[in-house]
Amino acid sequence: MSIQNDLLAAMKEAMKAKESDRLNVIRLMRTAIKNREIDARRELDDQEVIGVLSTLVKQRREAAQVYRDNQRPDLAEKEEAELAIVQEFLPSQLGEEEIRQLIEEAIAETGASSMRDMGKVMKIVSAKTVGRADGRVVSELVKARLA
């Protein structure tokens, strides 16, 4: 079953259960996907949908952090609740050890030895971790490994 079908089914369930917050977030996700489809002038496959949802996750994380920095925990909690709903539709997140393993494989594949090679490693690792790991975490782990 595709992610878009999962979203449609979840939207129907949220309507029936009268869960307005969940319904609003699901509608937001569907709208973001639809907008990307309009831009691309075709239907998106699951990998592209994961990319759209990953963008939404990043936006929610950043917004929550900004709210926390500005002493607005009520708004930060709202963003984090939305973040949790969006993450339900993404593949399971990779652990730090799994990311380190992917980094090691990419380093072996590219022959990377210094920070100059970070771009090559990031290109390979990022492709394998789309929607499954935070890009900032991946970047920090690659930097630490190549430093």
ZAKE-243755 format. One record per atom (N, C-alpha, C, O): residue number from 1; chain; atom name; z, y, x. Coordinates in steps of 0.2 Angstrom, whole numbers, plus 5000, padded with zeros to 4 digits. Each point is the difference from the previous one (the first is absolute). Example, Ala and Ser with C-alpha at 12.3 -4.5 7.8 and 13.67 -1.06 7.14 Angstrom:
BEGIN
NODE  nr kette atom   c3   c2   c1
NODE   1     A    N 5039 4972 5066
NODE   1     A   CA 5000 5006 4996
NODE   1     A    C 5000 5006 5004
NODE   1     A    O 5003 4999 5005
NODE   2     A    N 4993 5006 4993
NODE   2     A   CA 5001 5006 5004
NODE   2     A    C 5003 5005 4996
NODE   2     A    O 5001 5006 5003
This chain:
BEGIN
NODE  nr kette atom   c3   c2   c1
NODE   1     A    N 5000 4994 5004
NODE   1     A   CA 5000 5006 4996
NODE   1     A    C 5000 5006 5004
NODE   1     A    O 5004 5001 5005
NODE   2     A    N 4992 5004 4994
NODE   2     A   CA 4999 5006 5004
NODE   2     A    C 5006 5005 4999
NODE   2     A    O 5004 4999 4995
NODE   3     A    N 4997 5005 5010
NODE   3     A   CA 5005 5005 4999
NODE   3     A    C 4999 5005 4994
NODE   3     A    O 5005 5001 4996
NODE   4     A    N 4989 5000 5002
NODE   4     A   CA 4999 5004 4995
NODE   4     A    C 5001 4997 4993
NODE   4     A    O 5003 5003 4996
NODE   5     A    N 4996 4990 5004
NODE   5     A   CA 5002 4997 4994
NODE   5     A    C 5008 4999 4999
NODE   5     A    O 5002 5001 4995
NODE   6     A    N 5001 4998 5011
NODE   6     A   CA 5007 5000 5000
NODE   6     A    C 5003 5007 4998
NODE   6     A    O 5005 5000 4996
NODE   7     A    N 4992 5006 5006
NODE   7     A   CA 5002 5006 4997
NODE   7     A    C 4999 5001 4993
NODE   7     A    O 5004 5003 4996
NODE   8     A    N 4991 4995 5001
NODE   8     A   CA 4998 5000 4993
NODE   8     A    C 5005 4996 4996
NODE   8     A    O 5003 5002 4995
NODE   9     A    N 4999 4992 5007
NODE   9     A   CA 5005 4996 4997
NODE   9     A    C 5007 5003 5000
NODE   9     A    O 5003 5000 4995
NODE  10     A    N 4998 5003 5011
NODE  10     A   CA 5007 5003 5001
NODE  10     A    C 5000 5006 4996
NODE  10     A    O 5006 5002 4997
NODE  11     A    N 4989 5002 5002
NODE  11     A   CA 5000 5006 4995
NODE  11     A    C 5001 4998 4993
NODE  11     A    O 5004 5003 4997
NODE  12     A    N 4993 4991 5001
NODE  12     A   CA 5001 4998 4993
NODE  12     A    C 5007 4998 4999
NODE  12     A    O 5003 5001 4995
NODE  13     A    N 5000 4995 5010
NODE  13     A   CA 5007 4998 5000
NODE  13     A    C 5005 5006 4999
NODE  13     A    O 5005 5000 4996
NODE  14     A    N 4993 5005 5008
NODE  14     A   CA 5005 5006 5000
NODE  14     A    C 4999 5004 4994
NODE  14     A    O 5005 5003 4997
NODE  15     A    N 4989 4997 5000
NODE  15     A   CA 4999 5003 4993
NODE  15     A    C 5005 4997 4995
NODE  15     A    O 5003 5003 4996
NODE  16     A    N 4996 4990 5004
NODE  16     A   CA 5004 4996 4995
NODE  16     A    C 5007 5001 5001
NODE  16     A    O 5004 5000 4995
NODE  17     A    N 4999 5000 5011
NODE  17     A   CA 5007 5001 5002
NODE  17     A    C 5002 5007 4999
NODE  17     A    O 5006 5001 5001
NODE  18     A    N 4990 5004 4998
NODE  18     A   CA 5001 5007 5000
NODE  18     A    C 5004 5002 5006
NODE  18     A    O 5004 5004 5000
NODE  19     A    N 4993 4994 5006
NODE  19     A   CA 5002 5002 5006
NODE  19     A    C 4996 5006 5003
NODE  19     A    O 4995 4999 5003
NODE  20     A    N 5007 5007 4995
NODE  20     A   CA 4995 5006 5001
NODE  20     A    C 5000 5002 5007
NODE  20     A    O 4994 5001 5002
NODE  21     A    N 5011 4998 5002
NODE  21     A   CA 4999 5002 5007
NODE  21     A    C 4995 4995 5004
NODE  21     A    O 4996 5002 5004
NODE  22     A    N 5005 4991 4994
NODE  22     A   CA 4996 4995 5003
NODE  22     A    C 4993 5001 4998
NODE  22     A    O 4995 5000 5004
NODE  23     A    N 5004 5002 4990
NODE  23     A   CA 4993 5001 4997
NODE  23     A    C 4997 5006 5003
NODE  23     A    O 4994 4999 5002
NODE  24     A    N 5010 5006 4999
NODE  24     A   CA 4997 5006 5004
NODE  24     A    C 4997 4998 5007
NODE  24     A    O 4995 5003 5002
NODE  25     A    N 5009 4994 5001
NODE  25     A   CA 4998 4998 5007
NODE  25     A    C 4994 4995 5000
NODE  25     A    O 4996 5001 5004
NODE  26     A    N 5004 4995 4992
NODE  26     A   CA 4994 4995 4999
NODE  26     A    C 4994 5004 4998
NODE  26     A    O 4995 4999 5003
NODE  27     A    N 5006 5006 4993
NODE  27     A   CA 4994 5004 4998
NODE  27     A    C 4998 5004 5006
NODE  27     A    O 4994 5001 5001
NODE  28     A    N 5010 5002 5003
NODE  28     A   CA 4999 5003 5006
NODE  28     A    C 4996 4996 5005
NODE  28     A    O 4995 5003 5003
NODE  29     A    N 5007 4991 4998
NODE  29     A   CA 4996 4996 5004
NODE  29     A    C 4993 4998 4998
NODE  29     A    O 4995 5000 5004
NODE  30     A    N 5005 4999 4989
NODE  30     A   CA 4993 4998 4997
NODE  30     A    C 4995 5006 5001
NODE  30     A    O 4994 5000 5001
NODE  31     A    N 5009 5006 4998
NODE  31     A   CA 4996 5006 5001
NODE  31     A    C 4998 5001 5007
NODE  31     A    O 4994 5002 5001
NODE  32     A    N 5010 4997 5004
NODE  32     A   CA 4998 5001 5007
NODE  32     A    C 4995 4995 5001
NODE  32     A    O 4995 5002 5004
NODE  33     A    N 5005 4992 4994
NODE  33     A   CA 4995 4995 5001
NODE  33     A    C 4994 5002 4997
NODE  33     A    O 4994 5000 5003
NODE  34     A    N 5006 5003 4991
NODE  34     A   CA 4994 5002 4996
NODE  34     A    C 4997 5006 5003
NODE  34     A    O 4994 5000 5001
NODE  35     A    N 5010 5004 5002
NODE  35     A   CA 4997 5006 5003
NODE  35     A    C 4996 4998 5007
NODE  35     A    O 4995 5002 5001
NODE  36     A    N 5008 4993 5002
NODE  36     A   CA 4997 4998 5006
NODE  36     A    C 4993 4996 4999
NODE  36     A    O 4995 5000 5003
NODE  37     A    N 5005 4996 4991
NODE  37     A   CA 4994 4997 4998
NODE  37     A    C 4995 5005 4998
NODE  37     A    O 4994 4999 5001
NODE  38     A    N 5008 5006 4996
NODE  38     A   CA 4995 5006 4998
NODE  38     A    C 4997 5003 5006
NODE  38     A    O 4994 5001 5001
NODE  39     A    N 5010 5000 5004
NODE  39     A   CA 4998 5003 5007
NODE  39     A    C 4995 4995 5003
NODE  39     A    O 4995 5002 5003
NODE  40     A    N 5007 4991 4997
NODE  40     A   CA 4995 4995 5003
NODE  40     A    C 4994 4998 4996
NODE  40     A    O 4996 4997 5002
NODE  41     A    N 5005 5005 4991
NODE  41     A   CA 4994 4998 4996
NODE  41     A    C 4999 4992 4999
NODE  41     A    O 4995 4998 4999
NODE  42     A    N 5011 4999 5001
NODE  42     A   CA 5000 4993 5000
NODE  42     A    C 5007 4997 4998
NODE  42     A    O 5005 5004 5001
NODE  43     A    N 4996 4990 4997
NODE  43     A   CA 5006 4997 5000
NODE  43     A    C 5003 4998 5006
NODE  43     A    O 4997 4998 5005
NODE  44     A    N 5010 5003 4996
NODE  44     A   CA 5003 4999 5006
NODE  44     A    C 5002 4993 5000
NODE  44     A    O 5002 4997 4995
NODE  45     A    N 4998 5000 5011
NODE  45     A   CA 5003 4993 5001
NODE  45     A    C 5007 5000 5001
NODE  45     A    O 5003 5006 5001
NODE  46     A    N 5000 4989 5000
NODE  46     A   CA 5008 5000 5000
NODE  46     A    C 5002 5003 5007
NODE  46     A    O 5005 5003 5000
NODE  47     A    N 4991 4996 5005
NODE  47     A   CA 5002 5003 5007
NODE  47     A    C 5000 5008 4999
NODE  47     A    O 5004 5003 5003
NODE  48     A    N 4991 4999 4994
NODE  48     A   CA 4999 5008 4999
NODE  48     A    C 5006 5002 4995
NODE  48     A    O 5003 5006 5001
NODE  49     A    N 4999 4990 4994
NODE  49     A   CA 5005 5002 4996
NODE  49     A    C 5007 5000 5003
NODE  49     A    O 5004 5005 4999
NODE  50     A    N 4997 4991 5006
NODE  50     A   CA 5006 4999 5004
NODE  50     A    C 5000 5007 5004
NODE  50     A    O 5005 5003 5001
NODE  51     A    N 4989 4999 5002
NODE  51     A   CA 5000 5006 5003
NODE  51     A    C 5002 5006 4996
NODE  51     A    O 5004 5005 5003
NODE  52     A    N 4994 4996 4991
NODE  52     A   CA 5002 5005 4995
NODE  52     A    C 5007 5000 4999
NODE  52     A    O 5004 5005 5000
NODE  53     A    N 4999 4989 4999
NODE  53     A   CA 5007 4999 4998
NODE  53     A    C 5004 5002 5007
NODE  53     A    O 5006 5002 4999
NODE  54     A    N 4992 4996 5006
NODE  54     A   CA 5003 5002 5007
NODE  54     A    C 5001 5007 5000
NODE  54     A    O 5005 5002 5003
NODE  55     A    N 4990 5002 4996
NODE  55     A   CA 5000 5007 5000
NODE  55     A    C 5006 5003 4995
NODE  55     A    O 5003 5004 5002
NODE  56     A    N 4997 4993 4992
NODE  56     A   CA 5005 5002 4995
NODE  56     A    C 5007 4998 5003
NODE  56     A    O 5005 5004 4999
NODE  57     A    N 4996 4991 5004
NODE  57     A   CA 5006 4998 5003
NODE  57     A    C 5002 5005 5006
NODE  57     A    O 5006 5002 5000
NODE  58     A    N 4989 5000 5004
NODE  58     A   CA 5002 5005 5005
NODE  58     A    C 5002 5006 4997
NODE  58     A    O 5004 5004 5003
NODE  59     A    N 4992 4998 4992
NODE  59     A   CA 5002 5007 4997
NODE  59     A    C 5007 5000 4997
NODE  59     A    O 5003 5005 5000
NODE  60     A    N 4999 4989 4997
NODE  60     A   CA 5006 5000 4997
NODE  60     A    C 5006 5000 5005
NODE  60     A    O 5005 5003 4999
NODE  61     A    N 4994 4993 5007
NODE  61     A   CA 5005 5000 5005
NODE  61     A    C 5000 5007 5003
NODE  61     A    O 5006 5003 5001
NODE  62     A    N 4989 5001 5000
NODE  62     A   CA 5000 5007 5003
NODE  62     A    C 5004 5004 4995
NODE  62     A    O 5004 5004 5002
NODE  63     A    N 4994 4996 4992
NODE  63     A   CA 5003 5004 4995
NODE  63     A    C 5008 4999 4999
NODE  63     A    O 5003 5005 5000
NODE  64     A    N 4999 4989 5000
NODE  64     A   CA 5007 4998 5000
NODE  64     A    C 5003 5003 5006
NODE  64     A    O 5006 5003 4999
NODE  65     A    N 4991 4997 5007
NODE  65     A   CA 5003 5002 5006
NODE  65     A    C 5001 5008 5000
NODE  65     A    O 5005 5003 5001
NODE  66     A    N 4990 5000 4996
NODE  66     A   CA 5000 5008 4999
NODE  66     A    C 5006 5001 4996
NODE  66     A    O 5004 5005 5001
NODE  67     A    N 4996 4992 4993
NODE  67     A   CA 5006 5001 4995
NODE  67     A    C 5006 4999 5003
NODE  67     A    O 5005 5004 4999
NODE  68     A    N 4996 4991 5005
NODE  68     A   CA 5007 4999 5003
NODE  68     A    C 5001 5005 5005
NODE  68     A    O 5006 5003 5001
NODE  69     A    N 4989 4999 5003
NODE  69     A   CA 5001 5006 5005
NODE  69     A    C 5002 5006 4997
NODE  69     A    O 5004 5004 5003
NODE  70     A    N 4994 4997 4990
NODE  70     A   CA 5002 5006 4997
NODE  70     A    C 5005 4999 4995
NODE  70     A    O 5001 5004 4995
NODE  71     A    N 5004 4991 5006
NODE  71     A   CA 5005 4999 4996
NODE  71     A    C 4999 4999 4992
NODE  71     A    O 5003 5003 4996
NODE  72     A    N 4992 4994 5003
NODE  72     A   CA 4998 4998 4993
NODE  72     A    C 5000 4992 4999
NODE  72     A    O 4994 4998 4999
NODE  73     A    N 5012 4999 5001
NODE  73     A   CA 5000 4993 5000
NODE  73     A    C 4997 4997 4993
NODE  73     A    O 4998 4995 5000
NODE  74     A    N 5003 5009 4995
NODE  74     A   CA 4997 4998 4993
NODE  74     A    C 4993 4999 5000
NODE  74     A    O 4997 4995 4998
NODE  75     A    N 4999 5010 5005
NODE  75     A   CA 4993 4999 5001
NODE  75     A    C 4998 4995 5005
NODE  75     A    O 4995 4996 4999
NODE  76     A    N 5009 5003 5006
NODE  76     A   CA 4998 4995 5005
NODE  76     A    C 5001 4993 4997
NODE  76     A    O 4996 4995 5001
NODE  77     A    N 5009 5004 4995
NODE  77     A   CA 5001 4994 4996
NODE  77     A    C 4995 4998 4996
NODE  77     A    O 4997 4994 4999
NODE  78     A    N 5000 5011 4997
NODE  78     A   CA 4994 4999 4996
NODE  78     A    C 4994 4998 5004
NODE  78     A    O 4997 4995 4998
NODE  79     A    N 5002 5008 5007
NODE  79     A   CA 4994 4998 5005
NODE  79     A    C 5001 4993 5002
NODE  79     A    O 4995 4996 5000
NODE  80     A    N 5011 5002 5002
NODE  80     A   CA 5002 4993 5003
NODE  80     A    C 4999 4995 4994
NODE  80     A    O 4998 4995 5001
NODE  81     A    N 5004 5007 4993
NODE  81     A   CA 4999 4995 4994
NODE  81     A    C 4992 4999 4999
NODE  81     A    O 4998 4994 4999
NODE  82     A    N 4998 5012 5002
NODE  82     A   CA 4993 4999 4999
NODE  82     A    C 4997 4996 5006
NODE  82     A    O 4996 4996 4999
NODE  83     A    N 5007 5005 5007
NODE  83     A   CA 4998 4996 5006
NODE  83     A    C 5001 4992 4998
NODE  83     A    O 4995 4996 5002
NODE  84     A    N 5010 5003 4996
NODE  84     A   CA 5002 4993 4999
NODE  84     A    C 4995 4996 4995
NODE  84     A    O 4998 4995 5000
NODE  85     A    N 5000 5009 4995
NODE  85     A   CA 4995 4998 4995
NODE  85     A    C 4993 4999 5003
NODE  85     A    O 4997 4995 4999
NODE  86     A    N 5001 5010 5005
NODE  86     A   CA 4994 4999 5003
NODE  86     A    C 5000 4994 5005
NODE  86     A    O 4995 4996 5000
NODE  87     A    N 5010 5003 5004
NODE  87     A   CA 5000 4995 5004
NODE  87     A    C 5000 4993 4997
NODE  87     A    O 4998 4995 5003
NODE  88     A    N 5004 5004 4991
NODE  88     A   CA 4999 4994 4996
NODE  88     A    C 4993 4997 5000
NODE  88     A    O 4999 4994 5000
NODE  89     A    N 4996 5011 5000
NODE  89     A   CA 4993 4997 5000
NODE  89     A    C 4997 5000 5007
NODE  89     A    O 4994 4998 5000
NODE  90     A    N 5010 5003 5005
NODE  90     A   CA 4997 4999 5007
NODE  90     A    C 5002 4993 5002
NODE  90     A    O 5005 4997 4998
NODE  91     A    N 4991 5000 5007
NODE  91     A   CA 5002 4994 5003
NODE  91     A    C 5007 5001 5003
NODE  91     A    O 5002 5005 5002
NODE  92     A    N 5001 4989 5000
NODE  92     A   CA 5007 5001 5003
NODE  92     A    C 5000 5003 5006
NODE  92     A    O 4995 4999 5004
NODE  93     A    N 5010 5005 4998
NODE  93     A   CA 5000 5004 5006
NODE  93     A    C 5001 4995 5006
NODE  93     A    O 5004 4995 5000
NODE  94     A    N 4993 5007 5006
NODE  94     A   CA 5001 4996 5006
NODE  94     A    C 5007 5002 5003
NODE  94     A    O 5002 5006 5000
NODE  95     A    N 5001 4989 5003
NODE  95     A   CA 5006 5002 5004
NODE  95     A    C 4999 5003 5007
NODE  95     A    O 4994 4999 5002
NODE  96     A    N 5011 5003 5001
NODE  96     A   CA 4998 5003 5007
NODE  96     A    C 4998 4995 5005
NODE  96     A    O 4996 5002 5004
NODE  97     A    N 5007 4992 4995
NODE  97     A   CA 4997 4995 5005
NODE  97     A    C 4993 4998 4999
NODE  97     A    O 4996 4999 5004
NODE  98     A    N 5002 5001 4989
NODE  98     A   CA 4993 4998 4999
NODE  98     A    C 4995 5006 5002
NODE  98     A    O 4995 4998 5003
NODE  99     A    N 5008 5008 4997
NODE  99     A   CA 4996 5005 5002
NODE  99     A    C 4999 5000 5008
NODE  99     A    O 4995 5001 5003
NODE 100     A    N 5011 4997 5000
NODE 100     A   CA 5000 5000 5008
NODE 100     A    C 4995 4994 5002
NODE 100     A    O 4996 5001 5005
NODE 101     A    N 5003 4994 4991
NODE 101     A   CA 4996 4994 5001
NODE 101     A    C 4993 5003 5000
NODE 101     A    O 4995 4998 5004
NODE 102     A    N 5003 5005 4991
NODE 102     A   CA 4993 5003 4999
NODE 102     A    C 4999 5005 5006
NODE 102     A    O 4994 5000 5002
NODE 103     A    N 5010 5004 5000
NODE 103     A   CA 4999 5005 5005
NODE 103     A    C 4999 4996 5007
NODE 103     A    O 4995 5001 5003
NODE 104     A    N 5009 4993 4998
NODE 104     A   CA 4998 4996 5006
NODE 104     A    C 4993 4997 5000
NODE 104     A    O 4997 5000 5005
NODE 105     A    N 5001 4998 4989
NODE 105     A   CA 4994 4997 4999
NODE 105     A    C 4994 5005 5002
NODE 105     A    O 4995 4999 5003
NODE 106     A    N 5006 5007 4994
NODE 106     A   CA 4995 5006 5001
NODE 106     A    C 5000 5002 5007
NODE 106     A    O 4995 5001 5003
NODE 107     A    N 5011 4999 5001
NODE 107     A   CA 5000 5002 5007
NODE 107     A    C 4996 4994 5004
NODE 107     A    O 4997 5002 5004
NODE 108     A    N 5004 4992 4994
NODE 108     A   CA 4997 4995 5004
NODE 108     A    C 4992 5000 4999
NODE 108     A    O 4996 4999 5004
NODE 109     A    N 5003 5003 4989
NODE 109     A   CA 4992 5000 4999
NODE 109     A    C 4997 5006 5003
NODE 109     A    O 4994 4999 5002
NODE 110     A    N 5009 5007 4999
NODE 110     A   CA 4997 5006 5003
NODE 110     A    C 5002 5000 5007
NODE 110     A    O 4996 5004 5003
NODE 111     A    N 5008 4993 5000
NODE 111     A   CA 5002 5001 5007
NODE 111     A    C 5004 5006 5001
NODE 111     A    O 5000 5003 5005
NODE 112     A    N 5003 5000 4990
NODE 112     A   CA 5004 5006 5000
NODE 112     A    C 5005 5000 5005
NODE 112     A    O 5004 4995 5001
NODE 113     A    N 4997 5010 5003
NODE 113     A   CA 5006 5000 5005
NODE 113     A    C 5003 5007 5001
NODE 113     A    O 5006 5000 5003
NODE 114     A    N 4992 5005 4993
NODE 114     A   CA 5003 5006 5001
NODE 114     A    C 5000 5004 4993
NODE 114     A    O 4996 4998 4996
NODE 115     A    N 5007 5008 5004
NODE 115     A   CA 4999 5004 4994
NODE 115     A    C 4993 5002 4998
NODE 115     A    O 4998 5002 4995
NODE 116     A    N 4998 4998 5010
NODE 116     A   CA 4993 5002 4999
NODE 116     A    C 4996 4995 4996
NODE 116     A    O 4995 5002 4996
NODE 117     A    N 5008 4992 5003
NODE 117     A   CA 4997 4995 4996
NODE 117     A    C 5003 5000 4993
NODE 117     A    O 4998 4995 4997
NODE 118     A    N 5006 5009 5002
NODE 118     A   CA 5004 5000 4993
NODE 118     A    C 4995 5000 4994
NODE 118     A    O 5001 4996 4995
NODE 119     A    N 4993 5008 5006
NODE 119     A   CA 4996 5001 4994
NODE 119     A    C 4996 4993 4999
NODE 119     A    O 4999 4998 4994
NODE 120     A    N 4999 4998 5011
NODE 120     A   CA 4997 4994 4999
NODE 120     A    C 5005 4995 4997
NODE 120     A    O 4998 4996 4995
NODE 121     A    N 5008 5004 5007
NODE 121     A   CA 5005 4995 4997
NODE 121     A    C 5002 5002 4993
NODE 121     A    O 5000 4996 4995
NODE 122     A    N 5001 5011 5004
NODE 122     A   CA 5001 5002 4993
NODE 122     A    C 4994 4998 4995
NODE 122     A    O 5002 4998 4994
NODE 123     A    N 4992 5003 5008
NODE 123     A   CA 4995 4998 4996
NODE 123     A    C 5000 4993 4997
NODE 123     A    O 4999 4999 4995
NODE 124     A    N 5002 4996 5010
NODE 124     A   CA 5001 4993 4998
NODE 124     A    C 5006 4999 4996
NODE 124     A    O 4999 4997 4995
NODE 125     A    N 5007 5005 5007
NODE 125     A   CA 5006 4999 4996
NODE 125     A    C 5000 5003 4993
NODE 125     A    O 5002 4997 4995
NODE 126     A    N 4995 5009 5005
NODE 126     A   CA 5000 5004 4993
NODE 126     A    C 4996 4996 4995
NODE 126     A    O 5001 5000 4995
NODE 127     A    N 4993 4997 5008
NODE 127     A   CA 4996 4997 4995
NODE 127     A    C 5003 4994 4997
NODE 127     A    O 4999 4998 4995
NODE 128     A    N 5006 4999 5009
NODE 128     A   CA 5003 4993 4998
NODE 128     A    C 5006 5002 4996
NODE 128     A    O 5003 4995 4997
NODE 129     A    N 5000 5011 5003
NODE 129     A   CA 5006 5002 4997
NODE 129     A    C 4999 5004 4994
NODE 129     A    O 5005 5003 4997
NODE 130     A    N 4989 4999 5001
NODE 130     A   CA 4999 5004 4994
NODE 130     A    C 5004 4998 4994
NODE 130     A    O 4999 4995 4998
NODE 131     A    N 5005 5010 5000
NODE 131     A   CA 5004 4998 4994
NODE 131     A    C 5006 4996 5001
NODE 131     A    O 5004 4998 4995
NODE 132     A    N 4997 4999 5011
NODE 132     A   CA 5005 4995 5001
NODE 132     A    C 5005 5003 5005
NODE 132     A    O 5005 4997 5001
NODE 133     A    N 4994 5009 5002
NODE 133     A   CA 5004 5003 5005
NODE 133     A    C 4999 5007 5000
NODE 133     A    O 4995 5003 4999
NODE 134     A    N 5011 5001 5002
NODE 134     A   CA 4999 5007 5001
NODE 134     A    C 4997 5002 5006
NODE 134     A    O 5002 4998 5005
NODE 135     A    N 4993 5006 4995
NODE 135     A   CA 4996 5002 5006
NODE 135     A    C 5004 5003 5005
NODE 135     A    O 4999 4999 5006
NODE 136     A    N 5006 5005 4992
NODE 136     A   CA 5004 5003 5005
NODE 136     A    C 5004 4995 5004
NODE 136     A    O 5001 5001 5006
NODE 137     A    N 5002 4994 4990
NODE 137     A   CA 5004 4995 5004
NODE 137     A    C 4995 4996 5005
NODE 137     A    O 5002 4999 5005
NODE 138     A    N 4992 5000 4993
NODE 138     A   CA 4995 4996 5004
NODE 138     A    C 4999 5004 5006
NODE 138     A    O 5000 4998 5006
NODE 139     A    N 4999 5009 4993
NODE 139     A   CA 4998 5004 5006
NODE 139     A    C 5006 5001 5005
NODE 139     A    O 4999 4999 5006
NODE 140     A    N 5007 5001 4991
NODE 140     A   CA 5006 5000 5005
NODE 140     A    C 5001 4994 5003
NODE 140     A    O 5001 5000 5006
NODE 141     A    N 4998 4994 4991
NODE 141     A   CA 5000 4994 5004
NODE 141     A    C 4995 4999 5005
NODE 141     A    O 5001 4997 5006
NODE 142     A    N 4993 5005 4993
NODE 142     A   CA 4994 5000 5005
NODE 142     A    C 5002 5005 5006
NODE 142     A    O 4999 4998 5005
NODE 143     A    N 5003 5008 4993
NODE 143     A   CA 5002 5004 5005
NODE 143     A    C 5006 4997 5005
NODE 143     A    O 4999 5001 5006
NODE 144     A    N 5006 4996 4991
NODE 144     A   CA 5005 4997 5004
NODE 144     A    C 4998 4995 5004
NODE 144     A    O 5002 4999 5006
NODE 145     A    N 4993 4997 4991
NODE 145     A   CA 4997 4994 5004
NODE 145     A    C 4996 5002 5006
NODE 145     A    O 5000 4997 5005
NODE 146     A    N 4996 5009 4994
NODE 146     A   CA 4995 5002 5005
NODE 146     A    C 5004 5005 5005
NODE 146     A    O 4997 5001 5006
NODE 147     A    N 5008 5001 4993
NODE 147     A   CA 5004 5005 5004
NODE 147     A    C 5002 4997 5006
NODE 147     A    O 5003 5004 5005
